[in-house]
Amino acid sequence: MVDNISFSECINSKYINTKRMNYVQNGKNKAWDIVEVHDSICILLHHIERDAFVLVKQFRPPVFLKNSDGYTHELCAGIVDKDKSLEQITVEEVEEECGYKIDISRIKKLNSFYSAVGFAGTLQTLFFASLNESDKINDGGGIGDEDIEVVYLPVKKAREFLSDENIAKTPALMYSFMWYFERFDNG
């Protein structure tokens, strides 16, 4: 539950840095406001025994400003803010957010892409891994004050889920489902 909402100026954030880029393009002086953010990883997890995607549901304040709910369904994800490989960060995020311990060798890189290109241009790297119940070591939910719900979406319901505009979801989730359907699902 989210309540007592208020706003204040964002000063000295450890997650973002704002700046204005001044430049000349085709002989015209231009300026563009930029939000520097960390790059990130995300991973499509397929639970073999459940034949389901393992997703996370969490509150996202910027989405709340748009839809008055703020909860999104997303892939397990995290920012790249450690001196570790993207795969190592991915393994840690899967354990923290979803409660599964998977070996780094089971992670397959699918693609990298830029998001929020109009203001941030952050690079996100997308991975895939299959897992099963024997990989489960805790309930997940995040660390510290993170409030993450682990959601199991049956693969057979994923197409309907993608089409439901009442469910907030991310482009990476949508892309990864399409990647999966092209390779593994004939439905």
MIDOSE-1310 file (N, C-alpha, C; in nm, 2 decimals, decimal comma, always signed):
residues 187
mvdn	+0,08/-0,12/+0,00/+0,00/+0,00/+0,00/+0,09/+0,12/+0,00; +0,05/+0,22/-0,08/+0,13/+0,34/-0,09/+0,04/+0,46/-0,05; +0,09/+0,54/+0,04/+0,01/+0,66/+0,09/+0,10/+0,77/+0,13; +0,05/+0,88/+0,17/+0,13/+1,00/+0,22/+0,23/+1,04/+0,11
isfs	+0,18/+1,06/-0,01/+0,27/+1,09/-0,12/+0,30/+1,24/-0,12; +0,42/+1,28/-0,14/+0,46/+1,42/-0,15/+0,58/+1,42/-0,24; +0,62/+1,54/-0,29/+0,73/+1,56/-0,38/+0,83/+1,66/-0,33; +0,95/+1,64/-0,36/+1,06/+1,74/-0,32/+1,16/+1,74/-0,43
ecin	+1,25/+1,84/-0,43/+1,36/+1,85/-0,53/+1,45/+1,73/-0,51; +1,50/+1,68/-0,62/+1,60/+1,57/-0,62/+1,74/+1,63/-0,62; +1,81/+1,62/-0,51/+1,94/+1,67/-0,51/+2,04/+1,56/-0,47; +2,15/+1,55/-0,54/+2,26/+1,46/-0,51/+2,21/+1,31/-0,50
skyi	+2,14/+1,27/-0,60/+2,10/+1,13/-0,61/+2,21/+1,04/-0,64; +2,21/+0,92/-0,59/+2,31/+0,82/-0,62/+2,27/+0,74/-0,75; +2,15/+0,77/-0,80/+2,10/+0,69/-0,91/+2,09/+0,77/-1,04; +2,07/+0,91/-1,03/+2,06/+0,99/-1,15/+2,14/+1,12/-1,14
ntkr	+2,17/+1,17/-1,26/+2,24/+1,30/-1,26/+2,18/+1,37/-1,38; +2,13/+1,49/-1,36/+2,07/+1,57/-1,47/+2,17/+1,67/-1,53; +2,17/+1,69/-1,66/+2,25/+1,79/-1,72/+2,19/+1,83/-1,85; +2,23/+1,94/-1,90/+2,19/+2,00/-2,03/+2,31/+1,99/-2,13
mnyv	+2,28/+1,92/-2,24/+2,38/+1,91/-2,35/+2,36/+2,02/-2,45; +2,46/+2,11/-2,47/+2,45/+2,21/-2,57/+2,54/+2,16/-2,69; +2,48/+2,18/-2,81/+2,56/+2,13/-2,93/+2,51/+2,21/-3,05; +2,58/+2,19/-3,16/+2,54/+2,25/-3,29/+2,52/+2,13/-3,38
qngk	+2,40/+2,13/-3,45/+2,36/+2,03/-3,54/+2,31/+2,10/-3,67; +2,38/+2,06/-3,78/+2,34/+2,12/-3,91/+2,34/+2,28/-3,90; +2,44/+2,33/-3,83/+2,45/+2,48/-3,82/+2,36/+2,54/-3,72; +2,28/+2,47/-3,65/+2,19/+2,53/-3,55/+2,23/+2,50/-3,41
nkaw	+2,23/+2,60/-3,32/+2,25/+2,57/-3,18/+2,13/+2,50/-3,12; +2,16/+2,40/-3,05/+2,06/+2,32/-2,98/+2,10/+2,29/-2,84; +2,00/+2,25/-2,76/+2,02/+2,21/-2,62/+1,92/+2,09/-2,60; +1,97/+2,00/-2,51/+1,88/+1,88/-2,48/+1,91/+1,85/-2,33
dive	+1,80/+1,83/-2,26/+1,81/+1,79/-2,12/+1,83/+1,64/-2,11; +1,92/+1,59/-2,03/+1,96/+1,45/-2,02/+1,95/+1,41/-1,87; +1,91/+1,29/-1,85/+1,92/+1,23/-1,72/+2,01/+1,11/-1,73; +2,13/+1,12/-1,67/+2,23/+1,01/-1,67/+2,18/+0,91/-1,57
vhds	+2,17/+0,79/-1,61/+2,13/+0,68/-1,52/+2,23/+0,56/-1,54; +2,22/+0,46/-1,45/+2,30/+0,34/-1,47/+2,25/+0,26/-1,58; +2,33/+0,18/-1,65/+2,28/+0,08/-1,74/+2,22/-0,03/-1,66; +2,16/-0,12/-1,72/+2,09/-0,23/-1,64/+2,09/-0,36/-1,72
icil	+2,05/-0,46/-1,64/+2,03/-0,60/-1,70/+1,88/-0,64/-1,67; +1,84/-0,73/-1,74/+1,71/-0,79/-1,71/+1,71/-0,94/-1,77; +1,63/-1,02/-1,71/+1,63/-1,16/-1,76/+1,49/-1,22/-1,76; +1,46/-1,29/-1,87/+1,34/-1,37/-1,89/+1,37/-1,50/-1,83
lhhi	+1,29/-1,53/-1,72/+1,31/-1,66/-1,65/+1,19/-1,75/-1,69; +1,22/-1,87/-1,74/+1,12/-1,97/-1,77/+1,13/-2,08/-1,66; +1,02/-2,10/-1,59/+1,01/-2,21/-1,49/+0,96/-2,33/-1,56; +1,05/-2,43/-1,57/+1,02/-2,55/-1,66/+0,90/-2,63/-1,60
erda	+0,91/-2,66/-1,47/+0,80/-2,74/-1,41/+0,66/-2,68/-1,42; +0,66/-2,55/-1,40/+0,53/-2,47/-1,40/+0,49/-2,43/-1,54; +0,59/-2,44/-1,64/+0,57/-2,39/-1,77/+0,52/-2,24/-1,76; +0,59/-2,16/-1,69/+0,55/-2,03/-1,66/+0,67/-1,93/-1,66
fvlv	+0,65/-1,81/-1,69/+0,75/-1,71/-1,68/+0,75/-1,66/-1,54; +0,87/-1,63/-1,48/+0,88/-1,58/-1,35/+0,90/-1,43/-1,36; +0,81/-1,35/-1,32/+0,81/-1,21/-1,33/+0,81/-1,14/-1,19; +0,84/-1,01/-1,19/+0,83/-0,94/-1,07/+0,72/-0,83/-1,08
kqfr	+0,65/-0,80/-0,98/+0,55/-0,69/-0,97/+0,60/-0,60/-0,86; +0,61/-0,47/-0,90/+0,65/-0,38/-0,80/+0,59/-0,24/-0,83; +0,60/-0,15/-0,73/+0,55/-0,02/-0,74/+0,65/+0,07/-0,80; +0,62/+0,15/-0,91/+0,71/+0,24/-0,97/+0,65/+0,38/-0,97
ppvf	+0,70/+0,47/-0,89/+0,64/+0,60/-0,88/+0,62/+0,68/-1,01; +0,71/+0,67/-1,11/+0,68/+0,74/-1,23/+0,55/+0,69/-1,30; +0,53/+0,56/-1,29/+0,41/+0,50/-1,35/+0,29/+0,54/-1,28; +0,30/+0,55/-1,15/+0,19/+0,60/-1,06/+0,14/+0,74/-1,11
lkns	+0,24/+0,82/-1,15/+0,20/+0,96/-1,20/+0,11/+0,95/-1,33; +0,13/+0,84/-1,40/+0,05/+0,82/-1,52/-0,08/+0,75/-1,51; -0,08/+0,65/-1,42/-0,20/+0,57/-1,41/-0,27/+0,55/-1,27; -0,22/+0,62/-1,17/-0,27/+0,62/-1,04/-0,27/+0,48/-0,97
dgyt	-0,20/+0,39/-1,03/-0,18/+0,26/-0,97/-0,03/+0,24/-0,94; +0,05/+0,25/-1,04/+0,20/+0,24/-1,02/+0,26/+0,11/-1,02; +0,18/+0,00/-1,02/+0,24/-0,13/-1,02/+0,26/-0,18/-1,16; +0,38/-0,23/-1,18/+0,42/-0,29/-1,31/+0,46/-0,43/-1,30
helc	+0,44/-0,50/-1,41/+0,49/-0,64/-1,42/+0,61/-0,63/-1,51; +0,72/-0,68/-1,46/+0,85/-0,67/-1,52/+0,93/-0,80/-1,52; +1,04/-0,80/-1,60/+1,14/-0,90/-1,59/+1,22/-0,87/-1,46; +1,28/-0,98/-1,41/+1,37/-0,96/-1,30/+1,48/-0,87/-1,36
agiv	+1,52/-0,76/-1,29/+1,62/-0,67/-1,34/+1,70/-0,60/-1,23; +1,80/-0,53/-1,27/+1,88/-0,46/-1,18/+1,98/-0,36/-1,25; +2,03/-0,26/-1,18/+2,12/-0,17/-1,23/+2,26/-0,22/-1,23; +2,34/-0,17/-1,32/+2,48/-0,21/-1,33/+2,56/-0,10/-1,25
dkdk	+2,58/-0,13/-1,12/+2,65/-0,04/-1,04/+2,76/-0,10/-0,96; +2,80/-0,22/-1,00/+2,90/-0,30/-0,93/+3,01/-0,34/-1,03; +3,13/-0,36/-0,97/+3,24/-0,40/-1,06/+3,24/-0,55/-1,08; +3,13/-0,60/-1,15/+3,11/-0,74/-1,17/+3,06/-0,75/-1,32
sleq	+3,07/-0,87/-1,37/+3,02/-0,89/-1,51/+2,87/-0,88/-1,51; +2,81/-0,86/-1,62/+2,67/-0,85/-1,63/+2,60/-0,98/-1,59; +2,66/-1,09/-1,62/+2,61/-1,22/-1,59/+2,61/-1,24/-1,44; +2,72/-1,19/-1,37/+2,72/-1,20/-1,22/+2,61/-1,12/-1,16
itve	+2,59/-1,00/-1,21/+2,49/-0,91/-1,16/+2,35/-0,98/-1,18; +2,33/-1,04/-1,29/+2,21/-1,11/-1,32/+2,18/-1,22/-1,23; +2,28/-1,30/-1,20/+2,26/-1,41/-1,10/+2,22/-1,36/-0,97; +2,29/-1,25/-0,92/+2,25/-1,19/-0,79/+2,11/-1,14/-0,79
evee	+2,07/-1,07/-0,90/+1,93/-1,02/-0,90/+1,82/-1,13/-0,90; +1,85/-1,24/-0,97/+1,75/-1,35/-0,97/+1,74/-1,40/-0,83; +1,85/-1,42/-0,76/+1,84/-1,46/-0,62/+1,77/-1,36/-0,53; +1,80/-1,24/-0,54/+1,74/-1,13/-0,45/+1,60/-1,11/-0,48
ecgy	+1,56/-1,10/-0,61/+1,42/-1,06/-0,64/+1,33/-1,18/-0,65; +1,38/-1,29/-0,70/+1,29/-1,41/-0,73/+1,31/-1,53/-0,64; +1,43/-1,54/-0,57/+1,46/-1,64/-0,48/+1,52/-1,77/-0,54; +1,57/-1,76/-0,66/+1,63/-1,88/-0,73/+1,78/-1,86/-0,74
kidi	+1,85/-1,96/-0,72/+2,00/-1,97/-0,73/+2,03/-2,04/-0,86; +2,08/-1,97/-0,96/+2,11/-2,03/-1,09/+2,26/-2,01/-1,12; +2,31/-2,11/-1,18/+2,46/-2,10/-1,22/+2,47/-2,01/-1,34; +2,58/-1,93/-1,34/+2,61/-1,83/-1,44/+2,61/-1,90/-1,58
srik	+2,65/-2,03/-1,59/+2,66/-2,09/-1,72/+2,52/-2,12/-1,78; +2,41/-2,10/-1,71/+2,28/-2,12/-1,76/+2,22/-2,00/-1,82; +2,29/-1,89/-1,81/+2,24/-1,76/-1,86/+2,28/-1,74/-2,00; +2,18/-1,71/-2,08/+2,21/-1,68/-2,23/+2,18/-1,54/-2,26
klns	+2,27/-1,47/-2,32/+2,25/-1,33/-2,36/+2,16/-1,33/-2,48; +2,06/-1,25/-2,48/+1,97/-1,24/-2,60/+2,00/-1,11/-2,68; +2,01/-1,00/-2,61/+2,03/-0,88/-2,69/+2,06/-0,76/-2,59; +2,10/-0,65/-2,65/+2,12/-0,53/-2,57/+2,04/-0,42/-2,65
fysa	+1,99/-0,32/-2,58/+1,91/-0,22/-2,65/+1,91/-0,09/-2,56; +1,88/+0,02/-2,62/+1,87/+0,15/-2,55/+1,73/+0,17/-2,52; +1,70/+0,22/-2,40/+1,57/+0,26/-2,36/+1,57/+0,40/-2,31; +1,45/+0,46/-2,30/+1,44/+0,60/-2,25/+1,53/+0,69/-2,34
vgfa	+1,53/+0,67/-2,47/+1,63/+0,74/-2,55/+1,60/+0,89/-2,56; +1,49/+0,94/-2,53/+1,46/+1,08/-2,54/+1,52/+1,16/-2,42; +1,55/+1,09/-2,31/+1,61/+1,17/-2,20/+1,72/+1,09/-2,13; +1,73/+0,96/-2,14/+1,84/+0,89/-2,06/+1,93/+0,81/-2,15
gtlq	+1,88/+0,74/-2,25/+1,96/+0,66/-2,33/+2,04/+0,55/-2,26; +1,97/+0,49/-2,17/+2,03/+0,38/-2,09/+2,04/+0,25/-2,17; +2,15/+0,18/-2,15/+2,17/+0,05/-2,22/+2,12/-0,06/-2,13; +2,03/-0,14/-2,18/+1,98/-0,26/-2,10/+2,02/-0,38/-2,18
tlff	+2,08/-0,48/-2,10/+2,12/-0,61/-2,16/+2,02/-0,71/-2,11; +1,96/-0,79/-2,21/+1,86/-0,89/-2,18/+1,92/-1,03/-2,19; +1,88/-1,11/-2,08/+1,93/-1,25/-2,07/+1,81/-1,34/-2,07; +1,83/-1,47/-2,08/+1,73/-1,57/-2,06/+1,79/-1,69/-1,99
asln	+1,71/-1,75/-1,90/+1,75/-1,87/-1,83/+1,62/-1,95/-1,80; +1,64/-2,08/-1,80/+1,54/-2,17/-1,75/+1,58/-2,22/-1,61; +1,47/-2,24/-1,53/+1,50/-2,29/-1,39/+1,39/-2,38/-1,35; +1,41/-2,44/-1,24/+1,30/-2,53/-1,18/+1,30/-2,51/-1,03
esdk	+1,21/-2,59/-0,97/+1,19/-2,57/-0,82/+1,31/-2,61/-0,74; +1,39/-2,69/-0,79/+1,51/-2,73/-0,71/+1,61/-2,62/-0,70; +1,60/-2,51/-0,79/+1,68/-2,39/-0,78/+1,63/-2,29/-0,67; +1,52/-2,31/-0,62/+1,46/-2,22/-0,53/+1,53/-2,23/-0,39
indg	+1,58/-2,11/-0,34/+1,65/-2,11/-0,21/+1,58/-2,01/-0,11; +1,49/-1,92/-0,16/+1,41/-1,84/-0,07/+1,29/-1,78/-0,14; +1,22/-1,70/-0,08/+1,09/-1,64/-0,14/+1,12/-1,52/-0,23; +1,24/-1,47/-0,24/+1,27/-1,36/-0,32/+1,20/-1,23/-0,25
ggig	+1,17/-1,14/-0,34/+1,10/-1,02/-0,28/+1,20/-0,90/-0,27; +1,32/-0,92/-0,31/+1,42/-0,80/-0,30/+1,49/-0,80/-0,17; +1,57/-0,70/-0,16/+1,65/-0,68/-0,03/+1,62/-0,54/+0,02; +1,65/-0,52/+0,15/+1,63/-0,40/+0,21/+1,48/-0,36/+0,21
dedi	+1,45/-0,24/+0,17/+1,31/-0,20/+0,17/+1,24/-0,22/+0,03; +1,30/-0,30/-0,06/+1,24/-0,34/-0,18/+1,11/-0,42/-0,14; +1,01/-0,40/-0,22/+0,88/-0,47/-0,20/+0,84/-0,53/-0,33; +0,90/-0,64/-0,36/+0,88/-0,71/-0,49/+0,80/-0,83/-0,47
evvy	+0,69/-0,85/-0,56/+0,61/-0,97/-0,56/+0,65/-1,06/-0,67; +0,68/-1,18/-0,65/+0,72/-1,28/-0,75/+0,58/-1,33/-0,81; +0,58/-1,32/-0,95/+0,45/-1,36/-1,02/+0,49/-1,47/-1,12; +0,41/-1,58/-1,12/+0,43/-1,69/-1,22/+0,32/-1,67/-1,32
lpvk	+0,36/-1,64/-1,44/+0,26/-1,63/-1,55/+0,27/-1,75/-1,64; +0,17/-1,83/-1,65/+0,17/-1,95/-1,74/+0,20/-1,90/-1,88; +0,29/-1,97/-1,95/+0,32/-1,94/-2,09/+0,20/-1,94/-2,17; +0,10/-2,03/-2,15/-0,02/-2,03/-2,23/-0,11/-1,90/-2,21
kare	-0,08/-1,83/-2,10/-0,16/-1,70/-2,08/-0,08/-1,58/-2,12; +0,04/-1,60/-2,16/+0,13/-1,48/-2,19/+0,09/-1,40/-2,30; +0,03/-1,45/-2,41/-0,01/-1,37/-2,52/-0,13/-1,28/-2,48; -0,22/-1,34/-2,41/-0,34/-1,26/-2,36/-0,29/-1,15/-2,26
flsd	-0,19/-1,18/-2,18/-0,13/-1,08/-2,09/-0,07/-0,97/-2,17; +0,01/-1,00/-2,27/+0,07/-0,90/-2,36/-0,03/-0,80/-2,42; -0,15/-0,85/-2,45/-0,25/-0,77/-2,52/-0,33/-0,68/-2,42; -0,32/-0,71/-2,29/-0,41/-0,64/-2,19/-0,34/-0,51/-2,16
enia	-0,40/-0,40/-2,21/-0,35/-0,27/-2,19/-0,37/-0,22/-2,04; -0,45/-0,29/-1,97/-0,47/-0,25/-1,83/-0,36/-0,30/-1,73; -0,27/-0,38/-1,79/-0,16/-0,43/-1,71/-0,04/-0,35/-1,75; +0,03/-0,28/-1,66/+0,15/-0,20/-1,69/+0,26/-0,30/-1,70
ktpa	+0,33/-0,29/-1,82/+0,45/-0,38/-1,84/+0,55/-0,31/-1,92; +0,67/-0,36/-1,92/+0,79/-0,29/-1,98/+0,81/-0,34/-2,12; +0,88/-0,26/-2,20/+0,92/-0,30/-2,34/+1,01/-0,43/-2,34; +1,10/-0,44/-2,24/+1,19/-0,55/-2,24/+1,11/-0,68/-2,21
lmys	+1,01/-0,68/-2,13/+0,92/-0,79/-2,11/+0,85/-0,83/-2,24; +0,79/-0,73/-2,30/+0,72/-0,76/-2,43/+0,82/-0,82/-2,53; +0,93/-0,76/-2,55/+1,03/-0,81/-2,65/+1,07/-0,95/-2,61; +1,10/-0,98/-2,49/+1,15/-1,11/-2,45/+1,04/-1,22/-2,47
fmwy	+0,91/-1,19/-2,45/+0,81/-1,28/-2,47/+0,80/-1,31/-2,62; +0,81/-1,21/-2,70/+0,81/-1,24/-2,85/+0,93/-1,32/-2,89; +1,05/-1,30/-2,83/+1,16/-1,38/-2,86/+1,13/-1,53/-2,82; +1,07/-1,55/-2,71/+1,04/-1,68/-2,66/+0,94/-1,75/-2,76
ferf	+0,83/-1,68/-2,79/+0,73/-1,73/-2,88/+0,78/-1,78/-3,01; +0,88/-1,70/-3,07/+0,94/-1,73/-3,20/+1,01/-1,86/-3,19; +1,07/-1,89/-3,08/+1,16/-2,01/-3,07/+1,10/-2,13/-3,01; +1,00/-2,11/-2,91/+0,96/-2,23/-2,83/+0,81/-2,25/-2,83
dng	+0,73/-2,16/-2,88/+0,58/-2,17/-2,86/+0,52/-2,16/-3,00; +0,44/-2,26/-3,03/+0,37/-2,26/-3,16/+0,22/-2,21/-3,14; +0,18/-2,16/-3,03/+0,05/-2,12/-3,00/+0,01/-2,00/-3,07
